[in-house]
Amino acid sequence: MLIDVRFRLLLLLCLLPASSAMAQQPEVAAHPDKGRISLDVVVAAKNGPPVAGLEQGDFLLTDNKTARPMTSFRAMARGQEPVEVVLLIDAVNTNYEHVSYERQQIDQFLKANGGKLELPTALAIFTDTGSQMQQTFSRDGNSLADSLDHQTIGLREIRRSAGFYGAEDRLQLSLEALRQLMAREGPRPGRKLVLWVSPGWPLLSGAGVDLSMKERERIFRTIVDTSTAMREAGITLYNLNPLGPTENLSAAFYYENYLKGVPNSGKTDLGDLGLQVLARQSGGLTLTSSNDVRAMLQKAVSDTDAYYQISFEPAPADKPDEYHHIEVKVEKPGLIARTRDGYYAQP
């Protein structure tokens, strides 16, 4: 069994570098200044709404614990720059009953306020046969709700009961769906919020999964490429878990073991590519404490009510794919800044 599992992992890992490398290519035209690091920063008290009215002097930016001067600072409010929302229903990692519940909740979200959405939104449906996304973004929530109502989402072929083999298939499909989404959204201007409604794909990490150094190098390559592509595309990822408190707590929070940025291939695991991990590292949220999907969607979108755009010039890297940990702190009691937590620098 261990040999068979290793063989399956090798097949999966062989696909990772090609998929991730393709995700980078569309970014060049839309983001020509790749040397500068740009951040979208949301500031709030614990569980509070975004805070407006702060100034550049209220922020401290560090790169690998060294203070860095900001090259630009802008206090942003909704409507000042293009912001788009991709709302993705994950029917691969969610059972049919929960998908039905999600659809009801999403329908309510889309029809709220008379169907007038705050941001241009597109729906995406992720199934065993691939991901389908609307070609255009719209603020007409009623039209989007009608489109969703006419979407048929059948029973998934890959079930959780399929064990390791089903988990490996779901992981592979999920990473490919993320790759496709990054490739599509990369060339578009402005900030993008990807709201992925899902309990997350399998982490395939821990006891019983023994990776060789070569396998870890492939995972690291994928981590670097995925992180870079999302940053350059201006994508912030949100994981909205529809299972809420009904999910096993130890399983729901196991991803926290992988939140710390990965500095080199010797420290990698497939868990470093988990949905929850990528969401938190991108500056987004992982919401698990409620199964009120409508409220979770609204909370994610509210991140655009007030935020701050900060940029800085990174220090020269000593080696390829050098990991840099970013911290942004607010010099006001009780306020917490949330943004992307790192990047990979090149010489």
N, C-alpha and C positions, 0 to 999 in steps of 0.2 A: 504493500500500500504506500509506503513512504517513497519508493522508487516511482510509482505511478503518479503520485502527487507532484514530485519534483519534475517529472516529464511534462505534466500539464502546466506547471508554472513556467517552465522553459518556453513552451509554446506561447503562453501569454506574454512573457517578457520580450520575446522576439518581435512582438508587434508594437511595443511601446515606443521605441525611438523614432520609427517612421511616422507614427501618428503624431507624436508631439512636435517633431520638427516641422511638419506641414502646418501646424497651428501658428507658427511664427510668421510665415511668409506674407500674409496680407497686411501686416502692420506698417510696412515701410512708407507707403504713400500718405497714410493718415497721421503718422507720428514720426516726422523726419528727424526731430531732435532727440536722438536716443541717448545722448550722453547725460542729459539732465534728468533727474528723478523727480517726477511730479506725483503729488499725493492729494487725495481727497480726504479731508479730516472731519469727522463728526465729533462734536463735543457735547456731553450731556452729564447730568448727575445720574447716579445709579437708578436705572429703570425710568429715567425722566426723558422728556422730549429734547430734541436738539436745541442747543443754546446759541443764540445770535448775539451780535454786538461786541465780540472780542476783537482785539487788535493784535498786530504782529508781536508787540512786546509782551503779550500774555503767553506766548508759546516758547518752548525750548525744544529744539530738534537735535537728536543725537544719532550718530551713525557709528555702530560698534562702540558705543559708550563715549564717543568723542563729539563734542558740540560742533555743529556745522552751521554756517551762516545761510540764511534763506536768500535765494536769488529772486524770489517773487512771493507775494502773499496777496490773496484776494478773499474777502468775506463774501460768500455766495448765498443767494436766496433762489427759490424756485423760479424758473423762467429766465434766469440770466444767461444760461448756456444750454445747448441741447442735452437732454437727459432722456433716455429711453428705458423701458422695462420689458424684459422677456419673462413671461410667466410660464414655467414648464411643469407639466403634469407627468410624473414619473410612474408609469404603469409597469415597469420592469422590476423595481425594488419595492413596490407596494402591492398588497393583495387587492383583489377585485372589489371587496366590500369597502375598503378604505378609499379606493379610487372613486367609487360612487359618492361617498361622503364628501370627498374633496371637491368633486364637481358641483355639488350643491352649495358648498361654502364659496367656491370661486364665482359661481353664478350670482350669489348675493353681493360679493365684493364688486363685481362688474356692474351690477345694476344699482348700486348705492348712489345717492346724490343724483337721482334721475338718469343714471347711466353716463354721467359726465366724469370721465377719469381725469385725475390730476396730471398724469403723464402719458405720452404716447406709449401704447402697449401692444405687444404681439404675443399670441399664444403659441406654445410648442407642446406637442404630445410625443412622449418617448415610450415606445413599445418594443417588443421583441424584434419587430421587423425594421426598426430604425426610428429616427426622430423626424417629425414633420413640423415645420414652423410656417406660420403665416408670412406671406411675402411683404406685407405692408404693416406699419404701425398705425394705431388709431386711438383717439380719445373717446370714441363712441363705445361705451361699455355695453350698451344694449345690443349693438351689432356683434360685438365679440361674444357676448353671452349666447346669441342666436347661433353663431358659428360653432361654439362649443357644444351646444345642444344637438347639433347635427353631426358631431364627431362620434364615430363608433369606436369604443375602446374595448376590445374583447378580452377574454381570459388570457393571461400570460401563459406561454408555453414553458418557461423556465420557472420552477417553483422553489421556494425556500427548502422544501422537503427533499430536494434533489441533492442536498449535501454539498460537499466540496466542489463537485463538478458543476452544479448549478450556480454556486457562488462565483466560481471562476468565470463562467459565461456572463453572469450579470456584471461583474467588474469590468470585463473586456468591453461589453456593450456600452456601459456607462462612460468609460473613458473615451470611447469613440464618439459618443454623443456630445461630450464636452468639447472634444477636438473640433467637431463640425460646427458647434455653436461659436467657438472662438474664431474659426476661420470665416464664418459669416459676419460676425459682428465687428471683427477687427478693423476693417476699412471705414466703418461708419464713424462720423465725427461725434465728439462729446462723450459724456459719461453714460455707462450702461449698468443697469441693475439686473442681475439674473436671479430670479426668485425660483429656486428649485424645490418643489414641493415633494418631499420624499423622506423616508427614514434613513436614507443613505445607502450606498452600495457596500458590499462586503469589504472589510479591511484585510482579510487574508493574512493576518499577522499573529504572532504569539507562538505558544507552544505547538510543536508539530510542523511548523513551517521553517525549514532551514535553508537559507539562501547562500549560494556561493558568492565569491567576490565579483565574479563576472555579472551575475544577476543583479547584485547591488549597484554595480556601475550603470547598468541599463536603467534601473529605477531612478538613480540620481540624475541621469541625463533627462529623463522624462520630467522629473521634479523641476529642474532648471528651466527647461523649455516651456513647461506649463506656467510656471511662475512669471517668467519673462513675457510670454504672450499675453497673459491676463493683465499684467501691469501696463504694457505698451498699448493694449487695446482699450484701457480705461474701464475694465470690467470689475465690478464688485459683486461677489457671489454670496447669496443668502440661502441657507438651508432651513426650510420650514418643515418640521417633522409633524405629519398629520396624526401620528400615533399618540403624541403627547404623553401624559403620565401613565398611559396604559402599557407603554413599552417597558421591558425589563430595564431597571435603572442602571445596572452594571453594564449592560450592552449599550444603552443610550449614551453613556459618558465615557466609554472605553477609548474613544477617539482622542480624548484629552492627553493620552500618553504620547501623542504624535504632534502636538501643537508647536513645539519648539522647532525653529528653522533648522534645516539639515545642512551642515557645513561641508560634508564630503561624502563620498560613496560608502565609506566604512560605517556610516551611521544610518544607512537607509533601511526602510522597510516598505512593503506595499501599503501599510497603514498611513504612510506619509502622503499618499494620494487619495485619502478618504475625502468624501464630499464635505463633511463637517470641518475637516482640517483645512482644506482649500478655502472654504468660506471664511473662516476666522482669519486665516493668514492674508486674505485679500482685503481685509478691513470690513467685511460683512458680518452677519450674525448667524448663529446656529440657535434656532428657537425650538425648544423641546418641552417647555413646561405646561403647554396647553394644546388642546386639539381644536381650538378655535382658529381655523385656517384663515377665515376672513380677517380677524384681528391681527394675525401674524403678518398677513400681506400688507395691511395698512401700516403696521409698525415699520416694516422694511421700507415702504415708499416714503414714510415720514423722514427718513434720513436725508431727503433732498430739501426739506423745509428750510434748513440753515446748515451750512457747512463751510469749510475753508479749503482753498486750494493753495498748497505750499509747494515750492520747488527748491531744489538745491543741486549743486554740482558735487558729485561723489568724488572721493579721493581716488587716485589711481590704484588699480588692483595690482597685486604682486604676482598673481597667477590667474589662469582662466577659471571661470565659474567660482569666483571668490565670494562667499556668502557674507552679506552685511546685514546686521540686525538694526532695524530702525525703531526709535522710540520718539514719540511726540508727547510732551507733557504740557499741561496748562498750569500756569502759576497762579491759580485761584483755588481755594479750598473746596473740596467736594466735587470738582469737575474732572471728568475722565475723557481723554482724547482717544478716538478709535480710528485707525487707519491701517494701511498695509504694513506688515511687520518686518519686511525684509526684501532684499533683492540680490541678484547675482551679478557681480561686476566683472568686467573683462579688462585685461591690460591695455 
